[in-house]
Amino acid sequence: MDSKRANILIEVVYKFKTSIILIAIAVMIPSVAACSPDHSNQNLKTEIIEDDEKLSESEFANIEISLFSGDQIKLADLKGKVILLNFWASWCPPCRWEMPYFEKAWKEYKNQDVVFIGISQDLDVSDAKKFAESTGVTYYLGLDPGNRMSIELDIIELPTTIILDKDGIMTRRFSKSIGETLLNRILNQVIREQDNE
């Protein structure tokens, strides 16, 4: 092969390699942004669900979660309690960041008829369990086999937190991580609303 052909071949390979790298970067940016460790909560997507948008009690009543302990928990059995559902994954930095705040809040609010349930989106159950053990989290942790619940609830970003009122109706939905101050403010507001009904 002469040097001219060799140079052309090297140039083609270089351009192909560069294109693959650029495509990989373009694909990774949205993934990293969706799970970015922005702890300021300035970009927090918060929804206070309006009456006409609230999912009915029956839509949550049949949801059953397989817990890491091997037990099952049915949301209908928790009627009369405020339920915080947190969708997370061991590979998600903001999920990892917020879990200690959820644990602290769980310890503070569990005697006020508030239940926390963390629902792992990990594909490998052992990764989720290993991470959960390393955090020392004591609130309920479970799985969403086949992401069935995530699909039904349109969970497209992690972490996502959903709060159900004492009647099992979704009243709040948060995408992105939640810090300690905001979490406490939200829970106090939801509890006050429930007490005023």
Contacts in CASP RR format, 6 or more apart in sequence:
PFRMAT RR
TARGET T0000
AUTHOR 0000-0000-0000
METHOD contacts of the structure
MODEL  1
MDSKRANILIEVVYKFKTSIILIAIAVMIPSVAACSPDHSNQNLKTEIIE
DDEKLSESEFANIEISLFSGDQIKLADLKGKVILLNFWASWCPPCRWEMP
YFEKAWKEYKNQDVVFIGISQDLDVSDAKKFAESTGVTYYLGLDPGNRMS
IELDIIELPTTIILDKDGIMTRRFSKSIGETLLNRILNQVIREQDNE
1 9 0 8 1.000
34 156 0 8 1.000
34 157 0 8 1.000
34 158 0 8 1.000
35 92 0 8 1.000
35 93 0 8 1.000
35 94 0 8 1.000
35 95 0 8 1.000
35 157 0 8 1.000
35 158 0 8 1.000
36 93 0 8 1.000
36 94 0 8 1.000
37 93 0 8 1.000
37 94 0 8 1.000
37 97 0 8 1.000
37 177 0 8 1.000
38 94 0 8 1.000
38 176 0 8 1.000
38 177 0 8 1.000
39 94 0 8 1.000
39 97 0 8 1.000
39 177 0 8 1.000
39 179 0 8 1.000
41 176 0 8 1.000
41 177 0 8 1.000
41 178 0 8 1.000
41 179 0 8 1.000
41 182 0 8 1.000
43 176 0 8 1.000
44 174 0 8 1.000
44 175 0 8 1.000
44 176 0 8 1.000
44 177 0 8 1.000
44 178 0 8 1.000
44 182 0 8 1.000
45 157 0 8 1.000
45 174 0 8 1.000
45 175 0 8 1.000
45 176 0 8 1.000
46 172 0 8 1.000
46 173 0 8 1.000
46 174 0 8 1.000
47 172 0 8 1.000
47 173 0 8 1.000
47 174 0 8 1.000
48 171 0 8 1.000
48 172 0 8 1.000
49 55 0 8 1.000
49 170 0 8 1.000
49 171 0 8 1.000
49 172 0 8 1.000
49 173 0 8 1.000
54 169 0 8 1.000
54 170 0 8 1.000
54 171 0 8 1.000
55 169 0 8 1.000
55 170 0 8 1.000
56 169 0 8 1.000
57 79 0 8 1.000
57 167 0 8 1.000
57 168 0 8 1.000
57 169 0 8 1.000
60 75 0 8 1.000
60 76 0 8 1.000
60 164 0 8 1.000
60 168 0 8 1.000
60 169 0 8 1.000
60 170 0 8 1.000
61 74 0 8 1.000
61 75 0 8 1.000
61 76 0 8 1.000
61 79 0 8 1.000
61 168 0 8 1.000
62 74 0 8 1.000
62 75 0 8 1.000
62 76 0 8 1.000
63 74 0 8 1.000
63 75 0 8 1.000
63 149 0 8 1.000
64 72 0 8 1.000
64 73 0 8 1.000
64 74 0 8 1.000
64 75 0 8 1.000
65 72 0 8 1.000
65 73 0 8 1.000
65 74 0 8 1.000
65 75 0 8 1.000
65 117 0 8 1.000
65 119 0 8 1.000
65 140 0 8 1.000
65 142 0 8 1.000
65 143 0 8 1.000
65 144 0 8 1.000
65 149 0 8 1.000
66 72 0 8 1.000
66 142 0 8 1.000
66 143 0 8 1.000
66 145 0 8 1.000
67 73 0 8 1.000
67 140 0 8 1.000
67 141 0 8 1.000
67 142 0 8 1.000
67 143 0 8 1.000
68 128 0 8 1.000
68 129 0 8 1.000
68 132 0 8 1.000
68 141 0 8 1.000
68 142 0 8 1.000
68 143 0 8 1.000
73 117 0 8 1.000
73 140 0 8 1.000
75 83 0 8 1.000
75 164 0 8 1.000
75 168 0 8 1.000
78 115 0 8 1.000
78 168 0 8 1.000
79 166 0 8 1.000
79 167 0 8 1.000
79 168 0 8 1.000
80 113 0 8 1.000
80 166 0 8 1.000
80 167 0 8 1.000
80 168 0 8 1.000
81 113 0 8 1.000
81 114 0 8 1.000
81 115 0 8 1.000
81 166 0 8 1.000
82 113 0 8 1.000
82 114 0 8 1.000
82 115 0 8 1.000
82 163 0 8 1.000
82 164 0 8 1.000
82 165 0 8 1.000
82 166 0 8 1.000
82 187 0 8 1.000
82 190 0 8 1.000
82 191 0 8 1.000
82 194 0 8 1.000
83 114 0 8 1.000
83 115 0 8 1.000
83 117 0 8 1.000
83 163 0 8 1.000
83 164 0 8 1.000
83 168 0 8 1.000
84 102 0 8 1.000
84 114 0 8 1.000
84 115 0 8 1.000
84 116 0 8 1.000
84 117 0 8 1.000
84 161 0 8 1.000
84 162 0 8 1.000
84 163 0 8 1.000
84 164 0 8 1.000
84 187 0 8 1.000
85 117 0 8 1.000
85 118 0 8 1.000
85 119 0 8 1.000
85 161 0 8 1.000
85 162 0 8 1.000
85 163 0 8 1.000
85 164 0 8 1.000
86 98 0 8 1.000
86 102 0 8 1.000
86 116 0 8 1.000
86 117 0 8 1.000
86 118 0 8 1.000
86 119 0 8 1.000
86 159 0 8 1.000
86 160 0 8 1.000
86 161 0 8 1.000
87 118 0 8 1.000
87 119 0 8 1.000
87 121 0 8 1.000
87 144 0 8 1.000
87 150 0 8 1.000
87 155 0 8 1.000
87 158 0 8 1.000
87 159 0 8 1.000
87 160 0 8 1.000
87 161 0 8 1.000
87 162 0 8 1.000
88 95 0 8 1.000
88 99 0 8 1.000
88 118 0 8 1.000
88 119 0 8 1.000
88 120 0 8 1.000
88 121 0 8 1.000
88 158 0 8 1.000
88 159 0 8 1.000
89 95 0 8 1.000
89 120 0 8 1.000
89 121 0 8 1.000
89 122 0 8 1.000
89 128 0 8 1.000
89 158 0 8 1.000
90 96 0 8 1.000
90 120 0 8 1.000
90 122 0 8 1.000
90 127 0 8 1.000
90 128 0 8 1.000
90 130 0 8 1.000
90 131 0 8 1.000
90 132 0 8 1.000
91 122 0 8 1.000
91 127 0 8 1.000
92 158 0 8 1.000
92 159 0 8 1.000
94 158 0 8 1.000
94 159 0 8 1.000
94 176 0 8 1.000
94 177 0 8 1.000
95 158 0 8 1.000
95 159 0 8 1.000
95 177 0 8 1.000
96 131 0 8 1.000
96 135 0 8 1.000
97 177 0 8 1.000
98 159 0 8 1.000
98 177 0 8 1.000
98 178 0 8 1.000
98 179 0 8 1.000
98 183 0 8 1.000
99 135 0 8 1.000
99 137 0 8 1.000
100 135 0 8 1.000
101 178 0 8 1.000
101 179 0 8 1.000
101 180 0 8 1.000
101 183 0 8 1.000
102 116 0 8 1.000
102 118 0 8 1.000
102 137 0 8 1.000
102 139 0 8 1.000
102 178 0 8 1.000
102 183 0 8 1.000
103 135 0 8 1.000
103 136 0 8 1.000
103 137 0 8 1.000
103 138 0 8 1.000
103 139 0 8 1.000
104 180 0 8 1.000
105 116 0 8 1.000
105 180 0 8 1.000
105 183 0 8 1.000
105 184 0 8 1.000
105 187 0 8 1.000
106 114 0 8 1.000
106 116 0 8 1.000
106 137 0 8 1.000
106 138 0 8 1.000
106 139 0 8 1.000
107 138 0 8 1.000
108 184 0 8 1.000
109 187 0 8 1.000
109 191 0 8 1.000
110 116 0 8 1.000
110 139 0 8 1.000
112 191 0 8 1.000
113 166 0 8 1.000
114 187 0 8 1.000
114 191 0 8 1.000
115 139 0 8 1.000
115 140 0 8 1.000
116 139 0 8 1.000
116 140 0 8 1.000
117 139 0 8 1.000
117 140 0 8 1.000
117 141 0 8 1.000
117 142 0 8 1.000
118 139 0 8 1.000
118 140 0 8 1.000
118 141 0 8 1.000
118 142 0 8 1.000
119 141 0 8 1.000
119 142 0 8 1.000
119 143 0 8 1.000
119 144 0 8 1.000
119 149 0 8 1.000
119 150 0 8 1.000
120 128 0 8 1.000
120 132 0 8 1.000
120 141 0 8 1.000
120 142 0 8 1.000
120 143 0 8 1.000
120 144 0 8 1.000
121 144 0 8 1.000
121 147 0 8 1.000
121 150 0 8 1.000
121 155 0 8 1.000
121 158 0 8 1.000
122 128 0 8 1.000
122 131 0 8 1.000
125 143 0 8 1.000
128 141 0 8 1.000
128 142 0 8 1.000
128 143 0 8 1.000
132 141 0 8 1.000
144 150 0 8 1.000
147 155 0 8 1.000
149 155 0 8 1.000
153 162 0 8 1.000
157 175 0 8 1.000
157 176 0 8 1.000
159 175 0 8 1.000
159 176 0 8 1.000
159 177 0 8 1.000
159 178 0 8 1.000
160 173 0 8 1.000
160 174 0 8 1.000
160 175 0 8 1.000
161 172 0 8 1.000
161 173 0 8 1.000
161 174 0 8 1.000
161 178 0 8 1.000
162 170 0 8 1.000
162 172 0 8 1.000
162 173 0 8 1.000
162 174 0 8 1.000
163 170 0 8 1.000
163 171 0 8 1.000
163 172 0 8 1.000
163 173 0 8 1.000
163 186 0 8 1.000
163 190 0 8 1.000
164 170 0 8 1.000
164 171 0 8 1.000
165 171 0 8 1.000
165 190 0 8 1.000
165 193 0 8 1.000
165 194 0 8 1.000
166 194 0 8 1.000
171 190 0 8 1.000
171 193 0 8 1.000
172 186 0 8 1.000
172 190 0 8 1.000
174 186 0 8 1.000
178 186 0 8 1.000
END
